[in-house]
Structures are given as structure tokens and as C-alpha cells.
Amino acid sequence: MKTAMHRLYEPAAAPGRPRLPGRRFAHCAVWGLVALAMLLLPLCFPGGFAIALLSQMGIMIVFALSYNMLLGQCGMLSFGHAVYSGLGAFVAAHVLNRIGAGELWLPVSLLPLAGGLGGALFGVLFGYVTTRKSGTTFAMITLGIGEMVYSSSLMFPGFFGGEGGISTDRVVGNAVLGVTYGPGRQVYYLIAAWCLLSMIAMYAWTQTPLGRIANAVRDNPERTEFIGYDTQRVRYLVMILSAFFAGISGGLSAINFEIVTAENVGAVHSGGVLLATFIGGSGFFFGPVIGAVLYVLFAVALSSLTHAWLLYLGLFFVLMVMFVPGGVASLVMKQAPLAAERKLGRMLPSYAAALGAGLVLLAALILTVELTYKLQIDNDSGTIVALAGLGLDAASFKSWAGAAALWLAGALGWRAALGRVHRAWDEVQAEMTGGRT
Amino acid sequence: MTAALELREVRKRFGQTEIIRGVNLSIPKGERHALIGPNGAGKSTTFNLISGRSAPSSGSVRLNGAEIGGLKPCVINRMGLSRSFQITNIFHRLSVFENLRCAVLWSLGYKYSFWHRLARLHDARERAEQVLELIGLQRLRDTQAGLLTYAEQRALEIGITIAGGAEVILLDEPTAGMSRSETDQAVELIRKVTVGKTLVMVEHDMGVVFGLADRISVLVYGEVIATDAPEAIRNNDKVKEAYLGTTLEENAGEGAR
């Protein structure tokens, strides 16, 4: 899985490499593979829930990548990015309603563009204020703007629709080639197409003068001033472009859910995209893609299985920040040099051991959390927890003893496996540096 | 002929304290000029006032006759003045080559473009490669700048400073913290990259100063007490006094550390 990921993305993630003749082809191949995966996924998982999940992943990928234009590429930590996706969603919903009323003509397929332009417009407006400062001050101002927009949703019910939000209907006008956007699958493909286009556009942006200077501003804003660039202007432009793509994701979500509420511009949404980007890894272009997929799995799939999903997400986030600050992407990219020298196979046994121990620990965690939840919160219907086909009694000593045993076995196994990983890693590294000199 | 750089009665006050107390300096085009003086004399502050890092409280700073006092650093840079820093100031997560390419983009007119593709900008690439060769870091082209040794980072610092093709170059202690052999290499590099340009540098190493400079200004307590050719500075009584009886040669040993 890890190698597959790395191979899929390697050319895209190494901008500093010398230009090889096959580079262009490699780019096309990567995007082709991504497109193919998007095309085939709904065929592999045809269920309604899976399609809904995939659609939300596509939306979140665009959102997280747009956020990373700020965080990973330009070093701007924003706590209010949902403002742009949310307002883009409201604009898109209003446009869609106008289309439905026959006051406006625009194919629904192009609606995300309206969302994008809406997002960019508010980027021009709010960005002018927020990007005058950088660092902590910038973060604080974005937090303030986020709260301001959220609270104004009740002040301007015409635009925000009050507490109920704006409802809309995506099935409008005549079907083009039989596409009505009624069925979820058609919506998925619309989202997938926009997701792919946005990904390519955002990647292409990283390879432009502004994209590179954004990196320079991230690394050293002061020095950037002394090579002729106004850092404030750079931040402002990046903010507008980022808000445009955030608006596209908002437009897609308006089509997907057919309702936009104040939650869309709220702090929870802003926090979510920060979490997703960080978990995936802001240091690599494809990091937020992984993060978005994981985040949607947590927020949508896991939330339908357990009430404690936020707890799991929080724990996962804390563990990532503490032990893998570079995100999942950095874990993947660490394997790249090994894979290049065909030594990754040597690591696999120790990785498998670590995975096994990790799964035992995970089982221990899940058991503990679920038993606790049952006892403390959800005990109206008795104390039986259904886990993996087993009915466990949260009130009995045996269940807790089982959890304790799992913790112990997992911890011991983890220590041993970690030692194995370190030994194997050192061995392989020694061989690789030895082979070079 | 207008001077490349001219300071007239430049003053800088921080609260009640006046750090720069009426500096006058006129540097003609093509001159290599060194600014020396004891610690705390205001050499770095003077550089900051010239390059726009901070604004003078009063007085006039002119670049080729145009007033630049109080302008933003990016505007001053676009007018043809570039500076390096005493504490290495590079883009540490970008490769050496990307550092240099960033530094040439504005001067080639690409500004804030997000419609050009970097890979297609042959002029930017060629100019960056030229500078790369000039500073002798070709074999480290794709190394992350943060991973370079100190001396290599100092060379890159100079490379970023000159890459944009500015006519007036300010170098702030380019050899600070270097060993003797590294210093010699750095001096060679500075000589090479400033051919035909106006150079102003702050430097503590008197070997470097007397080897490179056409003229030297001595700054003491925020005032220029002397501006003259190296030999004349060496024999200037006021300068000797300012260095508290120590001769410049002794000070040179201390500067090299």
C-alpha cells in the first residue's frame, strides 16, 4: 500500500529534481492513474453509502488542497478557511436556485465555478484585511473573521437563510445527454471531474513563479522582501487563489447536499480542514489528499459506527502531531529512497510486526473506549456492547480484564516490533550509505 | 556624476537614544567601499537604513540620485540595490537552485505571475545556473539549502544577493565566523561577483577590508569620523584613537577569531 502510494505520486512530489526527458510523461501517467482510480472506484464500491463517502472525499480533497496553498506552500496558518468554502457554497446555492426559477441560465456542471468565483470574491474582500499581517497575528485575524461571518449568518437571513440555511434542488433544466444529477453516482462523477481539474490546477500553480515565491515567503519572508517581492502582496494573491479553490469545493458540496447552512462557514469546518491537512502532511503536495480521505473516513464512516468517533479522531491527531509531525505523507516519502534501491522488502517483516502490534493496541483502545462509553453515557439499553460480533458486558469484570490483557500484549509487542524496525532501518541505511561512498 | 549611493545627515533615533547621529557618505559608481568601526558603532543599523529594513528618522539616502530613505525593501531592491545579511538569511527548505531562481524572478519581469510555468522560463534557469557556477555550488544544486555547511550557506547568501543583477551590493559581514581558508575563498568570490558594481561592505576582518576596499569609512558612535583610502585610514590619528589605542593590525587578529 505504502509503495503503491509512493510510486503513484513520486514525480509530483519532487519539484526540485533535474528535468528528465520522461518527466512530462510521468506527470501525465500519474494524473491518468488518478483519473482511472476515480473512474473505477464507484464500480468497485457501488453501494449508495460508498458513493456518498467517495463524493465527500472528493469535496474534502479540493478543500484540503486549497487550504494547503496557504499552510504548506505559503506558511499561513488560517483558522477560518471554511469562510471561503462556505460562502462559495452559499453563492452556488443561490445561483442554483436562480437557475431553477428560470432567472439565470447556467449548466449545473459549471456551478462549482460560480462557487469558486464567490469564494475568490470574499477572498479579495477578507484577504485584504487578514493578509496584511503574517504569523500569529494572521491566525488570530482569520479566527475573528471566521466568527464574524458565522455570527452574521443570523443577521443576514436573506443570504444565509437563517437557522435553516438555504435549500436547493440540483435537478434543474433539461437533462444533457441523460445527465440530470438526480442519482448520486452522476453527482459523484461531477465531483470527481472537478476534483481532478482542481488538483491539476493547484499542482500546476506550485510550478509557477508565484507558487515558488510563496514557498520563499513561507521559508523566509524577510529575505523575500530583499529580492524584490512585496510579501504582503504575495500572501494576498495566494489567499485569493486559495479562496477560489475553496469556493469550488463549497460549490460541489452545495450540489452534493442540496443544503447550505451556517455550519458550512463555522469553526468546526475550519478546524476540520486544518486537521485533515495536518494528518495528511502539509509538506508534500499530495499530503492533504491522504488527509482528506482519512478525515472523511473518520467523520462519515466511523461516525456511523460509533458515537466516540470524535474521540478517535482527536487521539489520532494528537498521536500524529507528537510522533509523525510531517503527516502520513512524510511516512510514505521516507520509504522512497528505500524503494528506489529495492531495499523496501527488507523492511517489510519488521513493518508487518509493528502493524500487528499496532492492531492489538488499537483493539485494546477500542474496547476500552467503547466499554467506557457504554457505562458512562449510553447505558439506558443495558450494558452489552456489540463489538466484532461479540456481545461484551461492560459491567462484567471479564470484559475489562480482556481489555487490560490486550493493552499489555500490545504494548510488549509494540516495543519488540519497534526495536526490530529500528534495527532493520539502521542496517538498510548503513548499506545504502556504504554503497555510495 | 551622481554618486551610486549617497547619505546626507542621516539620523536614526530609537526612543530617546540616537544611534545614528548624522552620517554622511558618498560612494561613487564602481567603488568597493568598506564600513568599519567598533561593535555597536551602528554599522548594521546604517545598512538597515540604506536597504529599507528600517526608516531613517531624518536625513536623505539617495540611490543614483533618487531618494530611497523610508521606502520598502522590495521597492529599493527593484531600484537596483541588493543586500546580504550578517546572520544567514536563505530559503532553507528550497534547494540551492530554487533559492537562486527565486532571486532572479523579479528582475526578469515575472513578478507575481501564476500563468508562466517555471520549467519553461529558460532565461530564469540560465541566469540561476550562471550564479550557481559563479558561487561554485554546482554539485549541491539540488541539495536543500538548510542542509549546507556554514561556509556554503554564506556563499549562497552572496549568490542570492547578486542574482537579481543589482548595481549596488551591500554585504553585511560576509566572512563572519569563517576559517582562514574559507575567508580567502569568500574574498575571491566577492571580488569575482562585484566586478563592475558598487560594493559596500561591513567587515570586522581587517585582512579582508584592506585587501578588497578602494576606500574605507570608519563609523564610531553613529558618526563617520573618517573616509579615505586604506593607507590613509591606517595612519589616521582619529581612527587610532577610536580603536582605543589598539592598532588596526591587532584588531584584525581579533576580527578573524
HADDOCK unambig.tbl for C-alpha pairs under 7 A between the chains (distance, minus, plus):
assign (segid A and resid 16 and name CA) (segid B and resid 95 and name CA) 6.53 0.50 0.50
assign (segid A and resid 16 and name CA) (segid B and resid 142 and name CA) 6.28 0.50 0.50
assign (segid A and resid 17 and name CA) (segid B and resid 142 and name CA) 6.73 0.50 0.50
assign (segid A and resid 205 and name CA) (segid B and resid 114 and name CA) 6.29 0.50 0.50
assign (segid A and resid 207 and name CA) (segid B and resid 117 and name CA) 5.94 0.50 0.50
assign (segid A and resid 207 and name CA) (segid B and resid 118 and name CA) 5.74 0.50 0.50
assign (segid A and resid 208 and name CA) (segid B and resid 113 and name CA) 6.97 0.50 0.50
assign (segid A and resid 208 and name CA) (segid B and resid 114 and name CA) 5.28 0.50 0.50
assign (segid A and resid 208 and name CA) (segid B and resid 115 and name CA) 6.77 0.50 0.50
assign (segid A and resid 208 and name CA) (segid B and resid 116 and name CA) 5.67 0.50 0.50
assign (segid A and resid 208 and name CA) (segid B and resid 117 and name CA) 4.78 0.50 0.50
assign (segid A and resid 208 and name CA) (segid B and resid 118 and name CA) 5.07 0.50 0.50
assign (segid A and resid 209 and name CA) (segid B and resid 110 and name CA) 6.83 0.50 0.50
assign (segid A and resid 209 and name CA) (segid B and resid 112 and name CA) 6.47 0.50 0.50
assign (segid A and resid 209 and name CA) (segid B and resid 113 and name CA) 5.70 0.50 0.50
assign (segid A and resid 209 and name CA) (segid B and resid 114 and name CA) 6.17 0.50 0.50
assign (segid A and resid 209 and name CA) (segid B and resid 116 and name CA) 6.90 0.50 0.50
assign (segid A and resid 209 and name CA) (segid B and resid 118 and name CA) 6.10 0.50 0.50
assign (segid A and resid 210 and name CA) (segid B and resid 112 and name CA) 4.95 0.50 0.50
assign (segid A and resid 210 and name CA) (segid B and resid 113 and name CA) 5.51 0.50 0.50
assign (segid A and resid 210 and name CA) (segid B and resid 114 and name CA) 5.34 0.50 0.50
assign (segid A and resid 212 and name CA) (segid B and resid 102 and name CA) 6.98 0.50 0.50
assign (segid A and resid 213 and name CA) (segid B and resid 102 and name CA) 6.32 0.50 0.50
assign (segid A and resid 216 and name CA) (segid B and resid 91 and name CA) 5.87 0.50 0.50
assign (segid A and resid 219 and name CA) (segid B and resid 91 and name CA) 5.17 0.50 0.50
assign (segid A and resid 219 and name CA) (segid B and resid 92 and name CA) 6.28 0.50 0.50
assign (segid A and resid 219 and name CA) (segid B and resid 93 and name CA) 6.44 0.50 0.50
assign (segid A and resid 220 and name CA) (segid B and resid 90 and name CA) 6.87 0.50 0.50
assign (segid A and resid 220 and name CA) (segid B and resid 91 and name CA) 5.75 0.50 0.50
assign (segid A and resid 223 and name CA) (segid B and resid 89 and name CA) 6.28 0.50 0.50
assign (segid A and resid 223 and name CA) (segid B and resid 90 and name CA) 6.83 0.50 0.50
assign (segid A and resid 225 and name CA) (segid B and resid 73 and name CA) 5.73 0.50 0.50
assign (segid A and resid 225 and name CA) (segid B and resid 74 and name CA) 4.80 0.50 0.50
assign (segid A and resid 226 and name CA) (segid B and resid 73 and name CA) 5.65 0.50 0.50
assign (segid A and resid 226 and name CA) (segid B and resid 74 and name CA) 5.50 0.50 0.50
assign (segid A and resid 226 and name CA) (segid B and resid 77 and name CA) 6.02 0.50 0.50
assign (segid A and resid 226 and name CA) (segid B and resid 82 and name CA) 6.70 0.50 0.50
assign (segid A and resid 227 and name CA) (segid B and resid 74 and name CA) 6.62 0.50 0.50
assign (segid A and resid 227 and name CA) (segid B and resid 77 and name CA) 6.35 0.50 0.50
assign (segid A and resid 227 and name CA) (segid B and resid 103 and name CA) 5.47 0.50 0.50
assign (segid A and resid 228 and name CA) (segid B and resid 74 and name CA) 4.15 0.50 0.50
assign (segid A and resid 228 and name CA) (segid B and resid 75 and name CA) 6.58 0.50 0.50
assign (segid A and resid 228 and name CA) (segid B and resid 77 and name CA) 5.22 0.50 0.50
assign (segid A and resid 228 and name CA) (segid B and resid 78 and name CA) 5.48 0.50 0.50
assign (segid A and resid 228 and name CA) (segid B and resid 106 and name CA) 6.07 0.50 0.50
assign (segid A and resid 229 and name CA) (segid B and resid 74 and name CA) 5.36 0.50 0.50
assign (segid A and resid 230 and name CA) (segid B and resid 74 and name CA) 5.82 0.50 0.50
